[in-house]
């Protein structure tokens, strides 16, 4: 499901995930990918929500993972003072349309070179753990699953 569908189905969860992605004024998170039965790989990435779709640019092994397998998990960075957490899981799809790439790249904080592939991150599940302080444990979890 696209980001806009997630927002429509679970507006409060989507709003919190959006806030967590943008903690430092730029959308960023850790992106975990897999390829076949290899061990997961985790890298920091920039993400962006453009026209109701969640995107990332990826290069190198991260790009190869997304092109060959597509499964991902996205985890926003945590703030020690208010350590809410979130995880999105789903499948990435390569975006090959030049006009779409240009539109998304125009919103980015850097100019992605040709080595970067553009991927839309479809969302299958979201989990949010709310904590009002670092001392609060366990988090209060809420989950969402895309409908078929």
ABEGO torsion letter per residue (X at the ends): XBAAAAAAABAAAAAAAAAAAAAAGBBBBBBBBBBEABBBBBBBBBBBBBGGBBBBBBBEAAAAAAAAAGBBBBBBBBBAABABBBBBBEBBBBBABAAAAAAAAAABABBBBAABBBBBBBBABBBBBBBABAABOBBBBBBBBBBX
